[in-house]
């Protein structure tokens, strides 16, 4: 029985290692995850842990004052895990250790090249003028529907968003799934191949931004708004590492809802965050509003 158990475990998990640095600086206390399991870098910036054998990514919870290189359109806080056993994250210094600003963009949603060229014209010029005037104390968050059922537009986004000069973090929206592919993970596979993991986090100042997938996709444009049990479990484990004084941002696509009309598993998520100040950032509705969800929880839609 012992031998059989060891064989089964070996087939399900594997040991990986790596380090988190910024040039010559070795970064300690950085959280590392595969989307299920967690570890932390030691005083020399090194880590090792067991990841799921089928894990797609090994990635970090980026510490305040740093970002993964964003020159290719998405901050490089993640590495693809298949066939790799050693990972190095070399981070870029930013100005987000103290005061910070978040620039939120909702639903640009281009379908055609013509649509995207409109976004990449005056709107992106104006956005870039704003971000460059602020500098690296700012980060951007794209709150989903970065494309409109056209994965090629995700490549357009990555190519052009670097004009802002700041790290711009993506959120998966319902239109970032492949419309006619059946199954939640299957429909978002192309998004992951281009943009990285759907659920991740990063620190700004003393606070944390948690980016979540709240689209449970079926096929033919059908979906349920909410969090899968895997998302909830990941947040629960992540929050064990988050200092009690940290305020929390939840960045996701569909509005969280209020009262009895909350999206699936929203009440469970809010219970995990109970006692903290929570700011929710969302898109989807194509309007701007501010809603009090419950005590200490405000949503900017």
Residue pairs with C-beta under 8 A, 6 or more apart in sequence:
11 53
12 52
12 53
13 50
13 51
13 52
13 53
14 50
14 51
14 53
14 85
15 48
15 49
15 50
15 85
16 48
16 49
16 50
16 51
16 58
16 81
16 84
16 85
16 86
16 87
17 46
17 47
17 48
17 85
17 86
17 87
18 32
18 46
18 47
18 48
18 58
18 86
18 87
18 88
18 89
19 26
19 41
19 44
19 45
19 46
19 47
19 87
19 88
19 89
20 26
20 27
20 30
20 32
20 41
20 45
20 47
20 60
20 88
20 89
20 91
21 27
21 45
21 88
21 89
21 90
21 91
22 66
22 90
22 91
22 92
22 93
23 90
25 45
26 43
26 44
26 45
26 46
27 41
27 45
27 63
27 66
27 91
28 41
28 42
28 43
28 44
28 45
29 40
29 41
29 63
30 40
30 41
30 45
30 47
30 60
30 61
30 62
30 63
30 89
31 38
31 39
31 40
31 60
31 61
31 201
31 238
31 241
32 38
32 39
32 40
32 41
32 47
32 49
32 58
32 59
32 60
32 61
33 39
33 58
33 59
33 60
33 61
33 234
33 238
34 51
34 52
34 55
34 57
34 58
34 59
34 81
35 52
35 55
35 56
35 57
35 59
35 197
35 199
35 230
35 234
36 51
36 52
36 55
36 230
36 233
36 234
37 49
37 50
37 51
37 52
38 49
38 237
38 238
38 241
39 47
39 48
39 49
40 47
40 241
41 47
51 58
51 81
55 81
56 80
56 81
56 82
56 192
56 197
57 78
57 79
57 80
57 81
57 196
57 197
58 78
58 79
58 81
58 84
58 87
59 77
59 78
59 79
59 196
59 197
59 200
60 68
60 77
60 78
60 89
61 200
61 201
61 202
61 203
61 208
61 238
61 241
62 68
62 75
62 77
62 91
62 201
62 202
62 203
63 91
63 203
64 96
64 97
64 100
64 203
64 204
64 205
64 206
65 93
65 94
65 95
65 96
65 97
66 91
66 92
66 93
66 94
66 96
67 75
67 77
67 91
67 92
67 94
67 96
67 139
67 167
67 202
68 75
68 76
68 77
68 78
68 89
68 91
68 92
68 167
69 75
69 76
69 90
69 91
69 92
70 76
70 92
70 162
70 166
70 167
70 168
71 162
72 158
72 162
73 157
73 158
73 159
73 160
73 161
73 162
73 168
74 158
74 168
74 169
74 170
74 195
74 196
75 167
75 168
75 169
75 202
76 89
77 89
77 196
77 200
77 202
78 196
78 197
78 200
79 87
79 89
94 136
94 137
94 139
94 167
95 135
95 136
95 137
96 136
96 137
96 139
96 203
96 204
96 205
97 205
98 137
98 205
99 137
99 205
100 137
100 138
100 139
100 204
100 205
101 134
101 137
101 138
101 139
102 138
102 139
102 140
102 141
102 204
102 209
102 249
102 281
103 127
103 130
103 131
103 134
103 138
103 139
103 140
103 141
103 164
103 166
104 140
104 141
104 143
104 251
104 281
104 300
105 127
105 140
105 141
105 142
105 143
106 143
106 144
106 145
106 282
106 283
106 284
106 286
106 301
107 143
107 144
107 145
107 173
107 283
107 284
107 286
108 119
108 123
108 142
108 145
108 146
108 157
109 115
109 145
109 146
109 147
109 148
109 175
110 116
110 118
110 119
110 147
110 148
110 150
110 153
110 156
111 147
111 148
111 149
111 150
111 153
112 150
113 156
115 148
115 153
116 153
116 156
116 157
116 160
120 156
120 160
124 160
124 161
124 163
124 164
127 164
128 163
128 164
128 165
131 138
131 140
131 164
131 165
131 166
132 164
132 165
134 166
135 165
135 166
136 165
136 166
138 166
139 166
139 167
139 168
139 169
139 202
139 204
139 209
140 161
140 164
140 166
140 167
140 168
140 169
141 168
141 169
141 171
141 209
141 211
141 251
141 281
142 157
142 161
142 168
142 169
142 170
142 171
143 171
143 173
143 251
143 252
143 253
143 281
143 282
143 283
143 284
144 171
144 172
144 173
144 174
144 175
144 176
144 215
144 252
144 253
144 254
144 283
144 284
145 173
145 174
145 175
145 176
145 253
145 283
145 284
146 153
146 154
146 157
146 170
146 173
146 176
146 195
147 153
147 154
147 157
147 175
147 176
148 175
149 175
149 177
149 178
149 179
151 176
151 178
151 190
151 191
151 194
154 176
154 190
154 191
154 194
154 195
155 194
157 170
158 194
158 195
161 168
169 202
169 209
169 211
169 251
170 195
170 196
170 211
171 211
171 212
171 251
171 252
171 253
171 283
172 188
172 191
172 195
172 198
172 213
172 215
172 253
173 215
173 253
173 283
173 284
174 215
174 217
174 221
174 223
174 253
174 254
174 284
176 188
176 191
176 195
177 187
177 188
177 191
177 215
177 217
177 223
178 186
178 187
178 188
178 189
178 190
179 187
179 219
179 220
179 221
180 219
180 220
181 187
181 189
181 219
182 218
182 219
183 217
183 218
183 219
184 215
184 216
184 217
184 218
184 228
187 217
187 218
187 219
188 198
188 213
188 215
188 217
191 198
192 198
198 211
198 212
198 213
199 211
199 212
199 213
199 231
199 234
199 235
200 210
200 211
201 208
201 209
201 210
201 211
201 238
202 208
202 209
203 209
203 246
206 243
206 245
206 246
206 247
207 246
207 247
207 248
207 249
208 242
208 246
208 247
208 248
208 249
209 249
209 251
210 235
210 238
210 248
210 249
210 250
210 251
211 251
211 252
212 227
212 231
212 235
212 250
212 251
212 252
213 227
213 228
213 231
213 252
213 253
214 225
214 226
214 227
214 231
214 252
214 253
214 254
214 256
214 263
215 223
215 225
215 253
215 254
216 223
216 224
216 225
216 226
216 227
216 228
216 264
217 223
218 224
224 264
225 254
225 257
225 263
225 264
226 263
226 264
226 265
226 266
227 235
227 263
227 264
227 265
227 266
227 268
227 269
228 265
229 265
231 265
232 265
232 268
232 269
232 272
235 269
235 272
236 272
239 272
239 273
242 248
244 276
246 276
247 276
247 277
247 278
247 279
248 273
248 276
248 277
248 278
248 279
249 278
249 279
249 280
249 281
250 256
250 269
250 273
250 278
250 279
250 280
250 281
251 280
251 281
251 282
252 280
252 281
252 282
253 282
253 283
253 284
254 263
254 282
254 284
255 263
255 282
255 284
255 285
255 291
255 299
255 301
256 262
256 263
256 266
256 280
256 282
256 293
256 299
257 263
257 266
257 293
258 291
258 293
258 294
270 278
270 293
270 294
270 297
273 297
275 296
276 296
277 296
278 296
278 297
278 298
279 297
279 298
279 299
279 300
280 293
280 297
280 298
280 299
280 300
281 299
281 300
282 299
282 300
282 301
283 301
284 301
285 301
287 301
288 301
289 301
290 298
290 299
290 300
290 301
291 298
291 299
291 301
292 298
292 299
293 299
